[in-house]
Amino acid sequence: MTDFLLELRSEEIPARMQDRAREDLAKLFAAELAKAGLAATELVTYATPRRLALIARGLPTETAAVSEETKGPKASAPPQALEGFLRKTGLTREQLVERDGVLFAVVEKPGRATTGVLADAIPAIIRAFPWPKAMRWGGASTTMESLRWVRPLQGIVALFGEEIVPVEIAGITSGAATVGHRFHHPGIITIGSADDYVEKLRACHVIVDQAERRQIIALGATMAARKAGLELVQDEGLLTENAGLTEWPVPLLGRFDAAFLSVPPEVIQLTARVNQKYFVCRDAGGALADAFVCTANIDAVDGGEKIVEGNRKVLAARLSDAKFFYETDLKVPLEAQAEKLDRIVFHEKLGTVADKVARVAKLARWLVEEGIISSKPLPFRGGVGGGAVPTSEGQIAELPHPNPSPEGEGLKEELANLAERAALLCKADLVTGMVGEFPELQGLMGGYYAAAQGEDPRVAAAIRDHYKPVGQGDDVPTDPVTVAVSLADKLDTLVAFFYADLPPTGSKDPFALRRAALGVLELITRNNLRMSLWHAITRGLAGMTTLRCSPEMSKEADEAHTSAMRATFKTLPAFFADRLKVQQREAGVRHDLIDAVFALGGEDDLVRLLARVNALQKFIGTEDGTNLLAGYKRAANILKKEGVPSSPSPLRGEGRGEGDASTSVPLENAAQPLSPQKPLSYTPEPAETALATALDSAEPAASAAIEREDFEAAMAALATLRAPIDTFFETVIVNDPVPEKRTARLALLDRVRAAVHNVADFSRIEG
């Protein structure tokens, strides 16, 4: 077995492309070998700014000999068929092999030298390499057939053992020669084989292993900071980028003017990171220090003093710009900045950012005035309702919200004013110079400016954090003012884009609506907000009505607006349901249980819904729950087969589920459930009486528990039905020949189904 070395040397490869390039090189190389029936025992890849390398270990010297067999016609076939087969294979009749009256063409292919396979594979890999961006160069670049590479390709090292694999592409010929460090060892290096590649380059001031360079930078930067009595601010992304910019990394610590520390620390860190690729440091108290760590690419004879001084001057210029932006922005009140938002288009169908801010402010105020958000935690209250539902005529009917405010009107008014104020100013920093330079600082800079200009600290915090949470694992705001603004902002975004018929499609989500929906769910569930989604969507659409409707609007425009509102009510709740499944999957909640509760209809208080789902998951995991589910499904299957529709659910208001069918026939006695107070025309069997008695007790107990939102108690009430149902199916014939018995027993099973559906639609539960 022999090792193979491939080095593709070029001008500087961008650091952000290096890791992906290593993966692509290994993948393409393995695919080319597989075509010839070869496979390496190990593939190792390296990347530096000037080279992309691969070492394939354990390759055979040649491919295995193979015997290819092609089945032909029968020996007795007509001459025309035989002639066609001979032309196809290029053989004569005498060279064919006959077995059981059938002719076969057997071709023995000898093994091929691995160097030949590699000589063909290397140009194919180079030409097929999927760089995110590539270029053409030189005189040949005038044609589209010329070589494309990330930067001009300068050399190829291809060694199989100690033998050079002959390759020529775009005038570049393979060999055993490469170069060392651009300054420390710019001369030619001759590589003997894959075995000495890494160490020969190390001797010439090139560390080809990217992981080793990362480790050198991490350790060197940390030690440099500690030597100065500081702590390095860790940054994995910046560490990787510095490793991709150097072949011989040397971390150096420098200082900048402490006067720049008057600028917010995030600005300094972002300036150093984005513009200069520097690390920053903290002092013993955790505050940002006037120090930075840069990574040089040489071992300077003066210990790096001139390098540090040069980097200090460049950083000073950058920080001077940042300080100028900050001080200039502070001179303009956020209110004045907010007036410029009408010059920024939010979306061509949804007006300007100023329009959005006005909608968010009204929505944030409403969230407080409705008692959904307060300065005190809201209790988990009972009752169904609190929201808005579309009527059969497509109008919007509002229901009273179940959460009365737990605080006085004065406190509520203060909180509402703060939420509205924060919402009106939350996007003002978009027109500032600092956010224009660093868009990543939107929100954060608004918070700094608001605090410096004397706004209430709660308003400043809301402006700073209203974009949160921006992704999985991000902090979820808990301050009432921040929650109001953040929730209103995300709700308005969702309602607006669904109203404009711009929902996510497939893998495309250009407006980050899935992230916004998950943010809404996190805010609601983490803060225990008792809010009806229907009600919130209604209030959000009120903003779209204000934006789009006017007395002068045409009939066609009015109809289009009404249609868009109806479509939003239809699609947005379903979108939230899908996002809720994604969110809860991470918490270990089964998606079918969420479906089982959603299927009841009318439940859009997410806190209450999840409480019901969690209780259901616990119950289904017990023996009683498993057996009740089995009994329910048996009852439901019988009712479905007999065409018995579901009884109306308190939440649904109409029949729905597995029993719905256009051919269903109502039961004569369905309105007369079996009970000791209503004797039937026949003597019921003991199991019938026992099940009816259990239902008489379980139904009201479960309903009362649901009313007070004690879902575990509701499940416990249903659990009492398990034994009576089991006994009923063991001893009672449901489809009795006597019509009265059959009808009454089906009615009894319908009561079982209805009782279970008060808690969840068990037909949606798997298992």
Buried (B, 14 or more C-beta within 10 A) or exposed (E): EBBBBBBBBBBEBBBEBBBEBBEBBBBBBBEBBEEBEBEBEEBBBBBBBBBBBBBBBEBBEBBEEEEEEBEBBEEEBEEEBBEBBBEEBEBEEEEBEEEEEBBBBEEEEEEBEBBBBBBBBBBBBBEEBEBEEEEBBEEEEEEEEEBBBBBBBBBBBBBBBEBBBBBEBBEBEBBBBBBBBBEBBEEEBEBEBBBEBBEBBBEBBBBBBBEBBBBBBBEBBBEBBEEBEBBBBEBEEBBBBBBBBBBBBBBBBBBBEEEBBEBBBBBBBBBBBBBBBBBBBBBEEEEBBBBBBBBBBBEBEEEBEEBBEEBBEEBEEBBBBBBEBBEEBBEBBBEEBBEBBBEEEBBEBBBBBBBBBBBBBBBBBBBBBBBBBBBEEBEEBBBBBBBBBBEEEEEBEBBEBBBEBBEEEEBBEBBBBBBBBBBBBBBBBBBBBBBBBBEEBBBBBBBBBBBBBEBBEBBBBBBBBBBBBBEEEBEBBEBBBBBBBBBBBBBBBBBBBBBBEBBBEEEEEEBBBBBBBBBBBBBBBBBEBBBBBBBBBBBBBBBBEEBBEEEEEEEEEEEEBBEBBEBBBEBBBEBBBBBBBBBBEEEEBBBBBBBBBBBBBBBBBBBBBBBBBBBBBEBBEEEBBBBBBBBBBBBBEBBBEBBBBBBEBBBBEEBBBBBEEEEBEEBEBBEEBBBEEEEBEEEBBEBBBBBBBBBBEBBEBBBBBBEEBBBBBBBBBBBBBBBBBBBBBEEBEBEBEEEEBBBBBBBBBBBBBBBBBBBBBBBBBEE
